Amino acid sequence: MKNPVNVRNRDLTVQSTKTRRNKLLYDWLTETGHMKVMGRTFKNIPHRYVSTAYSVESTTSLPKEEQYKKLLHLGSYNYSGLNGHPLVLKASKEALEKYGVTTSGVRLLNGTTDLHVEFEKRLAKFLCVEDVLTYSSGFSANVSVISALCSEQDVILSDELNHQSIIDGIKLSGAKYIKYKHRDPNSLKGALEGLPYVQRKFIITDGIFSMDGDVVKLDELVLLAEKYNAFIIVDDAHATAAFGPNGRGTPSHFKVEKEIDILTGSLSKGLPGVGGFAAGSKEAIDILRWGSNGYMFSASLPPSVIGGLIAAIDILEKNPDIQDKLHENEKYLREGIQQMGLNVLHSESPIIPIILADRDTALCFADSLHQEGIYVNPVFFPAVSRKLPRLRLNTSAALEKSDLDYTLNALEKVALSILK
């Protein structure tokens, strides 16, 4: 007769094994550079909690504070100021009541409603392209598009300051990866000259760079793509509904809409929703519709979000003055900060970075502005270079001149206190 199993000892053995495996996993992760960097950088940094943030004000607290306080919001991506617009909220609520919270399905099965089809047609018209495909996030759009279109036989030439989603998409694709210097057509040209003309080449760039706020020299990239037989993919996440004629983005600004092979972007910045998109020719979008994993294997966007986005496009098309006010606000705020003598990076967008000496100064500056009633985001390594920690201010069409003046006064007060 076999000895009876000691259940208690077996459980202890399993528990011990799990503990040992977890420790081994933790040890391995902490040995990787990424984990070391992220752990050291973010371990003791308090996250701010936002309870309401419809438009230019948010009700926010730091974990160490017991009460929330209202702040003027210069940290969000609400560039067009349409988050919380009455017509957007109305359309979103109507869609919620009609379709429910979710479609409970992916687009290729039961996740497509008439609203999804209508929105993609409306966005395609707005962007002056033939077709559009939506994704669950802007990050997913970039990863899905790049990994679907590019393969190990291809070469990708990517701006050195491109968004992390582009970098992850490149890694997943397996393509050869060449970085060229930031916004430097000559650097890109040098890389292209060494490649076979017949080899598939993809030039990938942000339209507006999220940390610096500067704009790609898209007209020059188009000329290089034509000369060296390359495709162009542009991530216009921070330009859609925030830059170019009536917010139509960088291709429209440079009048090269037809020369861009794929335009990706976000639905949660200038447009007041959530998700991402890919835009281009019908042929290109059809390839992505049947070949990009982020589209095929993710639940579709909630109908309430889509309803609000359709209303937002209506508002933008009928009110070109929204973009005018956005650019007036960014110009006024940028010039005011420059007059204080603060180090503002050259920016041509609603993103205004103020460079500071180190990470601690950026954190202190942001916390002090919090006490003055201003919400801004401190940004530092690994999101940006160790040498260039900063505050990143985002302007909005919803801000009034009095809001901007209040912000400038608070910035000056804090700067005089901290930067002695």
Contacts in CASP RR format, 6 or more apart in sequence:
PFRMAT RR
TARGET T0000
AUTHOR 0000-0000-0000
METHOD contacts of the structure
MODEL  1
MKNPVNVRNRDLTVQSTKTRRNKLLYDWLTETGHMKVMGRTFKNIPHRYV
STAYSVESTTSLPKEEQYKKLLHLGSYNYSGLNGHPLVLKASKEALEKYG
VTTSGVRLLNGTTDLHVEFEKRLAKFLCVEDVLTYSSGFSANVSVISALC
SEQDVILSDELNHQSIIDGIKLSGAKYIKYKHRDPNSLKGALEGLPYVQR
KFIITDGIFSMDGDVVKLDELVLLAEKYNAFIIVDDAHATAAFGPNGRGT
PSHFKVEKEIDILTGSLSKGLPGVGGFAAGSKEAIDILRWGSNGYMFSAS
LPPSVIGGLIAAIDILEKNPDIQDKLHENEKYLREGIQQMGLNVLHSESP
IIPIILADRDTALCFADSLHQEGIYVNPVFFPAVSRKLPRLRLNTSAALE
KSDLDYTLNALEKVALSILK
29 35 0 8 1.000
30 36 0 8 1.000
37 381 0 8 1.000
37 382 0 8 1.000
38 382 0 8 1.000
41 359 0 8 1.000
41 380 0 8 1.000
41 381 0 8 1.000
41 382 0 8 1.000
45 363 0 8 1.000
46 62 0 8 1.000
46 63 0 8 1.000
46 64 0 8 1.000
47 63 0 8 1.000
48 60 0 8 1.000
48 61 0 8 1.000
48 62 0 8 1.000
48 370 0 8 1.000
48 375 0 8 1.000
49 60 0 8 1.000
49 61 0 8 1.000
49 62 0 8 1.000
49 63 0 8 1.000
49 68 0 8 1.000
50 58 0 8 1.000
50 59 0 8 1.000
50 60 0 8 1.000
51 58 0 8 1.000
51 59 0 8 1.000
51 60 0 8 1.000
51 61 0 8 1.000
51 68 0 8 1.000
52 58 0 8 1.000
52 59 0 8 1.000
53 59 0 8 1.000
53 60 0 8 1.000
53 73 0 8 1.000
53 76 0 8 1.000
53 83 0 8 1.000
54 83 0 8 1.000
54 84 0 8 1.000
55 73 0 8 1.000
55 78 0 8 1.000
55 81 0 8 1.000
55 83 0 8 1.000
55 84 0 8 1.000
55 396 0 8 1.000
55 398 0 8 1.000
56 72 0 8 1.000
56 73 0 8 1.000
56 78 0 8 1.000
56 81 0 8 1.000
56 396 0 8 1.000
56 398 0 8 1.000
56 399 0 8 1.000
56 400 0 8 1.000
56 403 0 8 1.000
57 70 0 8 1.000
57 71 0 8 1.000
57 72 0 8 1.000
57 73 0 8 1.000
58 70 0 8 1.000
58 71 0 8 1.000
58 73 0 8 1.000
58 76 0 8 1.000
58 375 0 8 1.000
59 68 0 8 1.000
59 69 0 8 1.000
59 70 0 8 1.000
59 71 0 8 1.000
60 68 0 8 1.000
60 69 0 8 1.000
60 70 0 8 1.000
60 71 0 8 1.000
60 370 0 8 1.000
60 375 0 8 1.000
61 67 0 8 1.000
61 68 0 8 1.000
61 69 0 8 1.000
62 367 0 8 1.000
62 370 0 8 1.000
69 373 0 8 1.000
70 373 0 8 1.000
71 370 0 8 1.000
71 373 0 8 1.000
71 374 0 8 1.000
71 375 0 8 1.000
72 373 0 8 1.000
72 374 0 8 1.000
72 375 0 8 1.000
72 403 0 8 1.000
72 406 0 8 1.000
72 407 0 8 1.000
73 375 0 8 1.000
73 396 0 8 1.000
74 374 0 8 1.000
74 375 0 8 1.000
74 376 0 8 1.000
74 393 0 8 1.000
74 394 0 8 1.000
74 395 0 8 1.000
74 396 0 8 1.000
74 399 0 8 1.000
74 407 0 8 1.000
75 375 0 8 1.000
75 376 0 8 1.000
75 377 0 8 1.000
75 392 0 8 1.000
75 393 0 8 1.000
75 394 0 8 1.000
76 83 0 8 1.000
76 394 0 8 1.000
76 396 0 8 1.000
77 238 0 8 1.000
77 266 0 8 1.000
77 268 0 8 1.000
77 269 0 8 1.000
77 270 0 8 1.000
77 394 0 8 1.000
78 269 0 8 1.000
78 270 0 8 1.000
78 272 0 8 1.000
78 394 0 8 1.000
78 396 0 8 1.000
78 398 0 8 1.000
79 238 0 8 1.000
79 241 0 8 1.000
79 242 0 8 1.000
79 269 0 8 1.000
79 270 0 8 1.000
79 326 0 8 1.000
79 350 0 8 1.000
79 394 0 8 1.000
79 395 0 8 1.000
79 396 0 8 1.000
79 397 0 8 1.000
80 241 0 8 1.000
80 242 0 8 1.000
80 247 0 8 1.000
80 270 0 8 1.000
80 271 0 8 1.000
80 272 0 8 1.000
80 312 0 8 1.000
80 316 0 8 1.000
80 322 0 8 1.000
80 323 0 8 1.000
80 326 0 8 1.000
80 396 0 8 1.000
80 397 0 8 1.000
81 270 0 8 1.000
81 272 0 8 1.000
81 322 0 8 1.000
81 396 0 8 1.000
81 397 0 8 1.000
81 398 0 8 1.000
82 88 0 8 1.000
82 241 0 8 1.000
82 270 0 8 1.000
82 271 0 8 1.000
82 272 0 8 1.000
82 312 0 8 1.000
82 315 0 8 1.000
82 316 0 8 1.000
82 322 0 8 1.000
83 272 0 8 1.000
83 273 0 8 1.000
84 272 0 8 1.000
85 272 0 8 1.000
85 311 0 8 1.000
85 312 0 8 1.000
85 315 0 8 1.000
87 311 0 8 1.000
87 314 0 8 1.000
87 315 0 8 1.000
88 272 0 8 1.000
88 308 0 8 1.000
88 311 0 8 1.000
88 312 0 8 1.000
88 315 0 8 1.000
89 308 0 8 1.000
90 311 0 8 1.000
91 307 0 8 1.000
91 308 0 8 1.000
91 310 0 8 1.000
91 311 0 8 1.000
92 304 0 8 1.000
92 305 0 8 1.000
92 307 0 8 1.000
92 308 0 8 1.000
92 311 0 8 1.000
93 304 0 8 1.000
94 307 0 8 1.000
95 115 0 8 1.000
95 303 0 8 1.000
95 304 0 8 1.000
95 306 0 8 1.000
95 307 0 8 1.000
95 308 0 8 1.000
96 302 0 8 1.000
96 303 0 8 1.000
96 304 0 8 1.000
98 303 0 8 1.000
99 113 0 8 1.000
99 115 0 8 1.000
99 303 0 8 1.000
99 304 0 8 1.000
100 303 0 8 1.000
100 304 0 8 1.000
101 302 0 8 1.000
101 304 0 8 1.000
102 299 0 8 1.000
102 302 0 8 1.000
102 303 0 8 1.000
103 110 0 8 1.000
103 111 0 8 1.000
103 112 0 8 1.000
103 113 0 8 1.000
103 299 0 8 1.000
103 300 0 8 1.000
103 302 0 8 1.000
103 303 0 8 1.000
104 110 0 8 1.000
104 111 0 8 1.000
104 299 0 8 1.000
105 111 0 8 1.000
105 299 0 8 1.000
105 300 0 8 1.000
106 296 0 8 1.000
106 297 0 8 1.000
106 298 0 8 1.000
106 299 0 8 1.000
106 300 0 8 1.000
107 116 0 8 1.000
107 295 0 8 1.000
107 296 0 8 1.000
107 300 0 8 1.000
108 295 0 8 1.000
108 296 0 8 1.000
111 299 0 8 1.000
111 300 0 8 1.000
112 300 0 8 1.000
113 300 0 8 1.000
113 303 0 8 1.000
113 306 0 8 1.000
115 303 0 8 1.000
115 306 0 8 1.000
115 307 0 8 1.000
115 310 0 8 1.000
116 134 0 8 1.000
116 300 0 8 1.000
116 301 0 8 1.000
116 303 0 8 1.000
116 306 0 8 1.000
118 310 0 8 1.000
119 134 0 8 1.000
119 306 0 8 1.000
119 307 0 8 1.000
119 309 0 8 1.000
119 310 0 8 1.000
119 313 0 8 1.000
120 131 0 8 1.000
120 132 0 8 1.000
120 133 0 8 1.000
120 134 0 8 1.000
120 277 0 8 1.000
121 132 0 8 1.000
122 310 0 8 1.000
122 313 0 8 1.000
123 132 0 8 1.000
123 277 0 8 1.000
123 279 0 8 1.000
123 309 0 8 1.000
123 313 0 8 1.000
124 130 0 8 1.000
124 131 0 8 1.000
124 132 0 8 1.000
124 279 0 8 1.000
124 280 0 8 1.000
126 248 0 8 1.000
126 313 0 8 1.000
126 316 0 8 1.000
126 317 0 8 1.000
127 240 0 8 1.000
127 248 0 8 1.000
127 249 0 8 1.000
127 251 0 8 1.000
127 252 0 8 1.000
127 257 0 8 1.000
127 263 0 8 1.000
127 279 0 8 1.000
128 248 0 8 1.000
128 251 0 8 1.000
128 252 0 8 1.000
128 257 0 8 1.000
129 257 0 8 1.000
129 263 0 8 1.000
129 279 0 8 1.000
129 280 0 8 1.000
129 281 0 8 1.000
130 280 0 8 1.000
130 281 0 8 1.000
130 282 0 8 1.000
130 285 0 8 1.000
131 279 0 8 1.000
131 280 0 8 1.000
131 281 0 8 1.000
131 282 0 8 1.000
131 284 0 8 1.000
131 285 0 8 1.000
131 286 0 8 1.000
132 277 0 8 1.000
132 278 0 8 1.000
132 279 0 8 1.000
132 280 0 8 1.000
132 285 0 8 1.000
133 277 0 8 1.000
133 278 0 8 1.000
133 279 0 8 1.000
133 285 0 8 1.000
133 288 0 8 1.000
133 289 0 8 1.000
133 292 0 8 1.000
133 295 0 8 1.000
134 267 0 8 1.000
134 275 0 8 1.000
134 276 0 8 1.000
134 277 0 8 1.000
134 300 0 8 1.000
134 301 0 8 1.000
135 141 0 8 1.000
135 144 0 8 1.000
135 275 0 8 1.000
135 276 0 8 1.000
135 277 0 8 1.000
135 278 0 8 1.000
135 292 0 8 1.000
135 294 0 8 1.000
135 295 0 8 1.000
135 298 0 8 1.000
136 275 0 8 1.000
136 276 0 8 1.000
136 294 0 8 1.000
136 298 0 8 1.000
136 299 0 8 1.000
136 300 0 8 1.000
136 301 0 8 1.000
137 266 0 8 1.000
137 268 0 8 1.000
137 274 0 8 1.000
137 275 0 8 1.000
137 276 0 8 1.000
138 165 0 8 1.000
138 237 0 8 1.000
138 264 0 8 1.000
138 265 0 8 1.000
138 266 0 8 1.000
138 267 0 8 1.000
138 268 0 8 1.000
138 275 0 8 1.000
138 276 0 8 1.000
138 277 0 8 1.000
139 164 0 8 1.000
139 165 0 8 1.000
139 168 0 8 1.000
140 165 0 8 1.000
140 275 0 8 1.000
140 276 0 8 1.000
140 294 0 8 1.000
140 298 0 8 1.000
141 165 0 8 1.000
141 264 0 8 1.000
141 265 0 8 1.000
141 266 0 8 1.000
141 275 0 8 1.000
141 276 0 8 1.000
141 277 0 8 1.000
141 278 0 8 1.000
142 163 0 8 1.000
142 165 0 8 1.000
142 166 0 8 1.000
142 168 0 8 1.000
142 169 0 8 1.000
142 235 0 8 1.000
142 264 0 8 1.000
143 165 0 8 1.000
143 168 0 8 1.000
143 169 0 8 1.000
143 172 0 8 1.000
143 294 0 8 1.000
144 278 0 8 1.000
144 288 0 8 1.000
144 292 0 8 1.000
144 293 0 8 1.000
144 294 0 8 1.000
144 295 0 8 1.000
145 233 0 8 1.000
145 262 0 8 1.000
145 264 0 8 1.000
145 278 0 8 1.000
145 288 0 8 1.000
145 292 0 8 1.000
146 156 0 8 1.000
146 166 0 8 1.000
146 169 0 8 1.000
146 170 0 8 1.000
146 172 0 8 1.000
146 173 0 8 1.000
146 202 0 8 1.000
146 204 0 8 1.000
146 233 0 8 1.000
147 169 0 8 1.000
147 172 0 8 1.000
147 173 0 8 1.000
147 292 0 8 1.000
147 293 0 8 1.000
148 287 0 8 1.000
148 288 0 8 1.000
148 291 0 8 1.000
148 292 0 8 1.000
148 293 0 8 1.000
149 173 0 8 1.000
149 202 0 8 1.000
149 231 0 8 1.000
149 233 0 8 1.000
149 262 0 8 1.000
149 287 0 8 1.000
149 288 0 8 1.000
150 156 0 8 1.000
150 170 0 8 1.000
150 173 0 8 1.000
150 174 0 8 1.000
150 175 0 8 1.000
150 200 0 8 1.000
150 202 0 8 1.000
151 173 0 8 1.000
151 174 0 8 1.000
151 175 0 8 1.000
152 173 0 8 1.000
152 174 0 8 1.000
152 175 0 8 1.000
152 176 0 8 1.000
153 175 0 8 1.000
153 199 0 8 1.000
153 200 0 8 1.000
154 173 0 8 1.000
154 175 0 8 1.000
154 176 0 8 1.000
154 199 0 8 1.000
154 200 0 8 1.000
154 201 0 8 1.000
154 202 0 8 1.000
155 175 0 8 1.000
155 176 0 8 1.000
155 178 0 8 1.000
155 195 0 8 1.000
155 199 0 8 1.000
155 200 0 8 1.000
155 201 0 8 1.000
155 202 0 8 1.000
156 170 0 8 1.000
156 173 0 8 1.000
156 175 0 8 1.000
156 176 0 8 1.000
156 177 0 8 1.000
156 178 0 8 1.000
156 201 0 8 1.000
156 202 0 8 1.000
156 204 0 8 1.000
157 178 0 8 1.000
157 179 0 8 1.000
157 180 0 8 1.000
157 188 0 8 1.000
157 191 0 8 1.000
157 192 0 8 1.000
157 201 0 8 1.000
157 202 0 8 1.000
157 203 0 8 1.000
157 204 0 8 1.000
157 230 0 8 1.000
158 166 0 8 1.000
158 167 0 8 1.000
158 170 0 8 1.000
158 177 0 8 1.000
158 178 0 8 1.000
158 179 0 8 1.000
158 180 0 8 1.000
158 204 0 8 1.000
158 205 0 8 1.000
159 179 0 8 1.000
159 180 0 8 1.000
159 182 0 8 1.000
159 183 0 8 1.000
159 204 0 8 1.000
159 205 0 8 1.000
159 206 0 8 1.000
159 209 0 8 1.000
159 216 0 8 1.000
160 179 0 8 1.000
160 180 0 8 1.000
160 181 0 8 1.000
160 182 0 8 1.000
161 182 0 8 1.000
161 206 0 8 1.000
161 209 0 8 1.000
161 211 0 8 1.000
161 212 0 8 1.000
162 204 0 8 1.000
162 205 0 8 1.000
162 206 0 8 1.000
162 209 0 8 1.000
162 235 0 8 1.000
163 206 0 8 1.000
163 210 0 8 1.000
163 235 0 8 1.000
163 237 0 8 1.000
165 235 0 8 1.000
166 204 0 8 1.000
166 206 0 8 1.000
166 235 0 8 1.000
170 177 0 8 1.000
170 204 0 8 1.000
171 177 0 8 1.000
175 202 0 8 1.000
178 191 0 8 1.000
180 187 0 8 1.000
180 188 0 8 1.000
180 190 0 8 1.000
180 191 0 8 1.000
181 187 0 8 1.000
182 209 0 8 1.000
183 209 0 8 1.000
183 214 0 8 1.000
183 216 0 8 1.000
183 217 0 8 1.000
185 217 0 8 1.000
185 220 0 8 1.000
185 221 0 8 1.000
185 224 0 8 1.000
188 203 0 8 1.000
188 221 0 8 1.000
188 224 0 8 1.000
189 224 0 8 1.000
189 228 0 8 1.000
192 201 0 8 1.000
192 224 0 8 1.000
192 227 0 8 1.000
192 228 0 8 1.000
192 230 0 8 1.000
193 228 0 8 1.000
195 201 0 8 1.000
195 228 0 8 1.000
197 228 0 8 1.000
197 229 0 8 1.000
198 229 0 8 1.000
200 231 0 8 1.000
201 228 0 8 1.000
201 229 0 8 1.000
201 230 0 8 1.000
201 231 0 8 1.000
202 230 0 8 1.000
202 231 0 8 1.000
202 232 0 8 1.000
202 233 0 8 1.000
203 221 0 8 1.000
203 224 0 8 1.000
203 225 0 8 1.000
203 230 0 8 1.000
203 231 0 8 1.000
203 232 0 8 1.000
203 233 0 8 1.000
204 232 0 8 1.000
204 233 0 8 1.000
204 234 0 8 1.000
204 235 0 8 1.000
205 216 0 8 1.000
205 218 0 8 1.000
205 221 0 8 1.000
205 232 0 8 1.000
205 233 0 8 1.000
205 234 0 8 1.000
205 235 0 8 1.000
206 216 0 8 1.000
206 234 0 8 1.000
206 235 0 8 1.000
206 237 0 8 1.000
206 238 0 8 1.000
207 215 0 8 1.000
207 216 0 8 1.000
207 218 0 8 1.000
207 234 0 8 1.000
207 235 0 8 1.000
207 236 0 8 1.000
207 238 0 8 1.000
207 239 0 8 1.000
207 249 0 8 1.000
207 250 0 8 1.000
208 214 0 8 1.000
208 215 0 8 1.000
208 216 0 8 1.000
208 236 0 8 1.000
208 237 0 8 1.000
208 238 0 8 1.000
208 239 0 8 1.000
208 242 0 8 1.000
208 243 0 8 1.000
208 250 0 8 1.000
208 348 0 8 1.000
208 349 0 8 1.000
208 351 0 8 1.000
209 215 0 8 1.000
209 216 0 8 1.000
209 238 0 8 1.000
210 237 0 8 1.000
210 238 0 8 1.000
210 351 0 8 1.000
211 351 0 8 1.000
211 353 0 8 1.000
211 379 0 8 1.000
211 383 0 8 1.000
211 384 0 8 1.000
211 390 0 8 1.000
211 392 0 8 1.000
212 345 0 8 1.000
212 346 0 8 1.000
212 347 0 8 1.000
212 351 0 8 1.000
212 353 0 8 1.000
213 238 0 8 1.000
213 345 0 8 1.000
213 347 0 8 1.000
213 348 0 8 1.000
213 349 0 8 1.000
213 351 0 8 1.000
213 352 0 8 1.000
213 353 0 8 1.000
214 345 0 8 1.000
214 346 0 8 1.000
214 347 0 8 1.000
214 348 0 8 1.000
214 349 0 8 1.000
215 239 0 8 1.000
215 243 0 8 1.000
215 250 0 8 1.000
215 253 0 8 1.000
215 348 0 8 1.000
215 349 0 8 1.000
216 234 0 8 1.000
216 250 0 8 1.000
218 234 0 8 1.000
218 250 0 8 1.000
218 251 0 8 1.000
218 253 0 8 1.000
218 254 0 8 1.000
218 256 0 8 1.000
218 260 0 8 1.000
219 254 0 8 1.000
219 255 0 8 1.000
219 256 0 8 1.000
221 232 0 8 1.000
222 232 0 8 1.000
222 254 0 8 1.000
222 256 0 8 1.000
222 259 0 8 1.000
222 260 0 8 1.000
224 230 0 8 1.000
225 231 0 8 1.000
225 232 0 8 1.000
225 259 0 8 1.000
226 259 0 8 1.000
231 261 0 8 1.000
231 262 0 8 1.000
232 259 0 8 1.000
232 260 0 8 1.000
232 261 0 8 1.000
232 262 0 8 1.000
233 260 0 8 1.000
233 261 0 8 1.000
233 262 0 8 1.000
233 263 0 8 1.000
233 264 0 8 1.000
234 250 0 8 1.000
234 251 0 8 1.000
234 260 0 8 1.000
234 262 0 8 1.000
234 263 0 8 1.000
234 264 0 8 1.000
235 264 0 8 1.000
235 265 0 8 1.000
236 249 0 8 1.000
236 250 0 8 1.000
236 251 0 8 1.000
236 263 0 8 1.000
236 264 0 8 1.000
236 265 0 8 1.000
237 264 0 8 1.000
237 265 0 8 1.000
237 266 0 8 1.000
237 269 0 8 1.000
238 266 0 8 1.000
238 269 0 8 1.000
238 349 0 8 1.000
238 350 0 8 1.000
238 351 0 8 1.000
239 247 0 8 1.000
239 249 0 8 1.000
239 250 0 8 1.000
239 253 0 8 1.000
239 349 0 8 1.000
240 247 0 8 1.000
240 248 0 8 1.000
240 249 0 8 1.000
240 265 0 8 1.000
240 266 0 8 1.000
240 269 0 8 1.000
240 270 0 8 1.000
240 271 0 8 1.000
241 247 0 8 1.000
241 269 0 8 1.000
241 270 0 8 1.000
241 271 0 8 1.000
241 312 0 8 1.000
241 316 0 8 1.000
242 249 0 8 1.000
242 269 0 8 1.000
242 270 0 8 1.000
242 323 0 8 1.000
242 326 0 8 1.000
242 349 0 8 1.000
242 350 0 8 1.000
243 249 0 8 1.000
243 250 0 8 1.000
243 253 0 8 1.000
243 349 0 8 1.000
243 350 0 8 1.000
244 250 0 8 1.000
244 252 0 8 1.000
244 253 0 8 1.000
244 323 0 8 1.000
245 252 0 8 1.000
245 253 0 8 1.000
245 323 0 8 1.000
246 316 0 8 1.000
246 317 0 8 1.000
246 320 0 8 1.000
246 323 0 8 1.000
247 316 0 8 1.000
247 323 0 8 1.000
251 257 0 8 1.000
251 259 0 8 1.000
251 260 0 8 1.000
251 263 0 8 1.000
260 280 0 8 1.000
261 280 0 8 1.000
261 281 0 8 1.000
261 284 0 8 1.000
262 278 0 8 1.000
262 279 0 8 1.000
262 280 0 8 1.000
262 284 0 8 1.000
263 278 0 8 1.000
263 279 0 8 1.000
263 280 0 8 1.000
264 276 0 8 1.000
264 277 0 8 1.000
264 278 0 8 1.000
264 279 0 8 1.000
265 276 0 8 1.000
265 277 0 8 1.000
265 278 0 8 1.000
266 275 0 8 1.000
266 276 0 8 1.000
266 277 0 8 1.000
267 273 0 8 1.000
267 274 0 8 1.000
267 275 0 8 1.000
267 276 0 8 1.000
267 277 0 8 1.000
267 301 0 8 1.000
267 305 0 8 1.000
267 309 0 8 1.000
268 274 0 8 1.000
268 275 0 8 1.000
268 276 0 8 1.000
271 309 0 8 1.000
271 312 0 8 1.000
271 313 0 8 1.000
272 308 0 8 1.000
272 309 0 8 1.000
272 312 0 8 1.000
273 305 0 8 1.000
273 308 0 8 1.000
273 309 0 8 1.000
273 312 0 8 1.000
274 301 0 8 1.000
274 302 0 8 1.000
274 305 0 8 1.000
275 301 0 8 1.000
275 305 0 8 1.000
278 285 0 8 1.000
278 288 0 8 1.000
278 292 0 8 1.000
279 285 0 8 1.000
288 295 0 8 1.000
289 295 0 8 1.000
290 296 0 8 1.000
315 322 0 8 1.000
316 322 0 8 1.000
316 323 0 8 1.000
322 397 0 8 1.000
323 397 0 8 1.000
325 397 0 8 1.000
326 350 0 8 1.000
326 395 0 8 1.000
326 396 0 8 1.000
326 397 0 8 1.000
329 350 0 8 1.000
329 395 0 8 1.000
329 396 0 8 1.000
329 397 0 8 1.000
329 399 0 8 1.000
329 404 0 8 1.000
330 347 0 8 1.000
330 349 0 8 1.000
330 350 0 8 1.000
330 352 0 8 1.000
330 395 0 8 1.000
332 401 0 8 1.000
332 404 0 8 1.000
333 352 0 8 1.000
333 393 0 8 1.000
333 395 0 8 1.000
333 404 0 8 1.000
333 407 0 8 1.000
333 408 0 8 1.000
334 344 0 8 1.000
334 347 0 8 1.000
334 352 0 8 1.000
336 408 0 8 1.000
337 344 0 8 1.000
337 352 0 8 1.000
337 354 0 8 1.000
337 393 0 8 1.000
337 408 0 8 1.000
337 411 0 8 1.000
338 344 0 8 1.000
340 408 0 8 1.000
340 411 0 8 1.000
340 412 0 8 1.000
340 415 0 8 1.000
342 354 0 8 1.000
342 411 0 8 1.000
342 415 0 8 1.000
343 354 0 8 1.000
343 355 0 8 1.000
343 356 0 8 1.000
344 352 0 8 1.000
344 353 0 8 1.000
344 354 0 8 1.000
344 355 0 8 1.000
345 353 0 8 1.000
345 355 0 8 1.000
345 390 0 8 1.000
347 353 0 8 1.000
350 394 0 8 1.000
350 395 0 8 1.000
350 396 0 8 1.000
351 392 0 8 1.000
351 393 0 8 1.000
351 394 0 8 1.000
352 392 0 8 1.000
352 393 0 8 1.000
352 394 0 8 1.000
352 395 0 8 1.000
353 379 0 8 1.000
353 390 0 8 1.000
353 391 0 8 1.000
353 392 0 8 1.000
353 393 0 8 1.000
354 390 0 8 1.000
354 391 0 8 1.000
354 392 0 8 1.000
354 393 0 8 1.000
355 388 0 8 1.000
355 389 0 8 1.000
355 390 0 8 1.000
356 362 0 8 1.000
356 365 0 8 1.000
356 389 0 8 1.000
356 390 0 8 1.000
356 391 0 8 1.000
357 389 0 8 1.000
358 389 0 8 1.000
359 378 0 8 1.000
359 380 0 8 1.000
359 381 0 8 1.000
359 389 0 8 1.000
361 389 0 8 1.000
361 418 0 8 1.000
361 419 0 8 1.000
362 378 0 8 1.000
362 379 0 8 1.000
362 380 0 8 1.000
362 389 0 8 1.000
362 390 0 8 1.000
362 391 0 8 1.000
363 378 0 8 1.000
364 418 0 8 1.000
365 378 0 8 1.000
365 391 0 8 1.000
365 414 0 8 1.000
365 415 0 8 1.000
365 418 0 8 1.000
366 376 0 8 1.000
366 377 0 8 1.000
366 378 0 8 1.000
366 391 0 8 1.000
368 414 0 8 1.000
368 417 0 8 1.000
368 418 0 8 1.000
369 375 0 8 1.000
369 376 0 8 1.000
369 391 0 8 1.000
369 410 0 8 1.000
369 411 0 8 1.000
369 414 0 8 1.000
372 410 0 8 1.000
372 413 0 8 1.000
372 414 0 8 1.000
373 410 0 8 1.000
374 406 0 8 1.000
374 407 0 8 1.000
374 410 0 8 1.000
374 411 0 8 1.000
376 391 0 8 1.000
376 392 0 8 1.000
376 393 0 8 1.000
377 391 0 8 1.000
377 392 0 8 1.000
378 389 0 8 1.000
378 390 0 8 1.000
378 391 0 8 1.000
378 392 0 8 1.000
379 389 0 8 1.000
379 390 0 8 1.000
379 391 0 8 1.000
379 392 0 8 1.000
380 386 0 8 1.000
380 389 0 8 1.000
380 390 0 8 1.000
381 389 0 8 1.000
384 390 0 8 1.000
393 407 0 8 1.000
END
